[in-house]
Amino acid sequence: MPKNREAARANLENLYRIFTVPEAPDSTLGAIAQAIAGDVAGFLQTHIVAIERSMEEIETHFASAAIPEEPTYVSDYTEFVKEHLVAQSVHTAAPGFIGHMTSALPYFMLPLARLMTALNQNLVKVETSKAFTPMERQVLAMLHHLVYRKADDFYPAWIHDSQHALGAFCSGGTIANVTALWVARNRLFAPAGAFRGIAQEGLGAALRHRGADGIAVLVSERGHYSFGKAADLLGLGRDNLIKVPTDNRNRIDLNALRSEVERLKEKNILPLAIVGIAGTTETGNIDPLHELADYAAELGCHFHIDAAWGGPTLFSDRHRQLLSGIERADSVTIDAHKQLYVPMGAGMVVFKDPTALSAIEHHANYILRHGSKDLGSHTLEGSRPGKALLVHAGFAIMGRKGYELLIDLGIARARTFADLINRHPDFELTSEPELNILTYRYCPAKIQQALSKASPEQRSAINWLLDQVCQLLQKNQREAGKTFVSRTRLRTPLYDGELTVLRVVLANPLTTDETLEAVLAEQCELVKESEIQALLEQIEGLCGMCSP
Ligand SMILES: *Cc1c(COP(=O)(O)O)cnc(C)c1O
């Protein structure tokens, strides 16, 4: 055989081996697999290095657009992964990583995720998922029951009903919110007489059919940005996502909501849905859900609740009543990759009316046939992994009481942190925690006193400088890599206008009170840096002029 054909043949055999041979335990990949199976926390701790390399430097290792021509050894590749990817990723499971909604995972999620990958089921249709389909349907029913608390005899008729689905399992809260509003839109413009429905005829025909000039969704200004995407995608237009002002606890202002709806009426725009938030992304506050349910009923429009973050509060006997009224929503979003502690890429939306999802039903001849139990006929996504296994596992292994413990811990820890901030002379709490999220900023007592006496102009000048302190502090803390909080801009009850604030999410059970003290202590150290000191001196100068 000519030499290059021989080589090609050898390569092909190697490729074949890739599909059949497990990694040797003494290979790099084998070692990684073992380390993760044995001690995830230890693996992450040792392999993610907290040395800040610039993104530009990292990008140099991902610069080529050429797909490699020749195969390479798995071990060579995994060396690359270890050094340039794992080492430079973010330690989201670290107890001091309290800035975002991503936290540590229960250890059993990893081997089960691996099992899920190995089985490689596709939930779009029964033909590629078999038992995974009833399992996913059961998970949706469990979540439906958590939210709506229907009597036990409600479920047998619906869980495995081939015509319907109690909800949709999807890749996250964004798709869940889009799905909810998609259903609401198609139900508002359902087929009637000669009109074959918006799904068939499109938005223009639908509006002519109703004699309307547009449709709108109303959510508070704390609403998640996924609603902007939904408004764009569903043809409402982002202008018709109405951001209603909030009260001083970041909850939708009901009077403002009413006047926005009046304004829409004058413009001949139909309210498609009112969205309540159960746990805002930035501050963790909960809208007045009963009042919103009443108002949506009065208007006859869809009532959706975005409980992507806060939904699992329903597990807690002590705190469940914070979400009272959620059972009146037409649809509810809950993210599994947040407080259900499932790896990234899992969310759900459930519908009170078990026939609601028929509004977006889609059939195809080769799959998703009428009367099949295929879940793909009721989801936006097509091919989907068996992620429901991980939710099922969490429910089965931790149980309601396990999740309750996690929720109660998080809320208690947020209160502890709020107390620490209130007692500390150098910090100011900018939003009280209702759940396990709070915001605060660096603002020493002396500056707080000056602000209370300052004129509006002086106040805004000082706050403008404090915003820069906050921004630098957050950036420097992230770069130092020991602990992490995030930042956002918010209107707070304390001052007019928006402030830059530090944001903390307390969902990692490994975070302790000592971690919280360490975060504040590190921040007190970080403000000694010269750029921040220069800003603080400027602020002190302004404060000197504030006393009457
Ligand atoms: C996280 C979140 C979302 C979006 O969910 P993704 O899973 O990131 O798509 C929507 N709403 C709220 C309130 C959230 O916290």
PDBQT file of the ligand as one rigid body, heavy atoms in Angstrom, charges set to zero:
ROOT
HETATM    1  C1  LIG A 601     -32.264  33.739  35.214  1.00  0.00    +0.000 C 
HETATM    2  C2  LIG A 601     -33.570  34.366  34.989  1.00  0.00    +0.000 A 
HETATM    3  C3  LIG A 601     -34.194  34.308  33.730  1.00  0.00    +0.000 A 
HETATM    4  C4  LIG A 601     -33.540  33.740  32.500  1.00  0.00    +0.000 C 
HETATM    5  O1  LIG A 601     -33.196  32.451  32.601  1.00  0.00    +0.000 OA
HETATM    6  P1  LIG A 601     -32.013  31.791  31.737  1.00  0.00    +0.000 P 
HETATM    7  O2  LIG A 601     -32.015  30.443  32.306  1.00  0.00    +0.000 OA
HETATM    8  O3  LIG A 601     -30.786  32.582  32.004  1.00  0.00    +0.000 OA
HETATM    9  O4  LIG A 601     -32.425  31.828  30.310  1.00  0.00    +0.000 OA
HETATM   10  C5  LIG A 601     -35.450  34.864  33.614  1.00  0.00    +0.000 A 
HETATM   11  N1  LIG A 601     -36.040  35.463  34.653  1.00  0.00    +0.000 NA
HETATM   12  C6  LIG A 601     -35.475  35.553  35.864  1.00  0.00    +0.000 A 
HETATM   13  C7  LIG A 601     -36.203  36.224  36.983  1.00  0.00    +0.000 C 
HETATM   14  C8  LIG A 601     -34.205  35.013  36.075  1.00  0.00    +0.000 A 
HETATM   15  O5  LIG A 601     -33.634  35.123  37.279  1.00  0.00    +0.000 OA
ENDROOT
TORSDOF 0
